[in-house]
Amino acid sequence: MKIGYARVSTEDQNLALQVAALEKACCDAIYTDRTSGAYLRRPGLDAVLKKLHRGATLVVWRLDRLGRSLRALVDLIHQLGKRGVHFVSLTENISTETSGGMLLFHMMAALAEFERSLISERTKAGMAAARALGRPLGRCRAMSPEQRVEALRALAENRPLKEVAAYYKVHPRTLRRVVALESETLSLGL
């Protein structure tokens, strides 16, 4: 039995390419996740691991869809091997049914982790450069300082939180954070 597993990191990303490749590989069942590969516990992966039995094959479109760290990948493939389960990665053409496939798996996993560490280093360097130039990092604020003052004034006049949030097109939680921040600022005497 071949069981396919596909994963994307966010809700905005599309699983279609991976699912089509797994269908072409004649997978009997396909499980999916929409979450970061950094998490070891994923509903789709957990379901796949329960379904796999001796002689079955876990098929993924690409190695990094299964996990992001070399240690986690190697541990998972080792656990599958102990259970008599094979592993296939379509893009890298890796199959643990052969010793050459096992060697290739370890080499590709090491290269994938190396690539991720390079990306992380570049991202950190870019953020440090932005900070040095005084550029703000992160998402833009949902409300301008003027809007926050106006919203606080409206709330002080006992206007309903949901009504004020709707007027400024923000979630009520955003206004609660604005109120909490204002309260903290006042209590600190800033």
Secondary structure, DSSP 8 states (H G I E B T S, - for coil): -EEEEEEESSTTS--HHHHHHHHHTT-SEEEEEES-TT-S--HHHHHHHHH--TT-EEEESSGGGT-SSHHHHHHHHHHHHHTT-EEEETTTTEETTSHHHHHHHHHHHHHHHHHHHHHHHHHHHHHHHHHHTT---SS--SS-HHHHHHHHHHHHTT--HHHHHHHTT--HHHHHHHHHHHHHHHHHT-
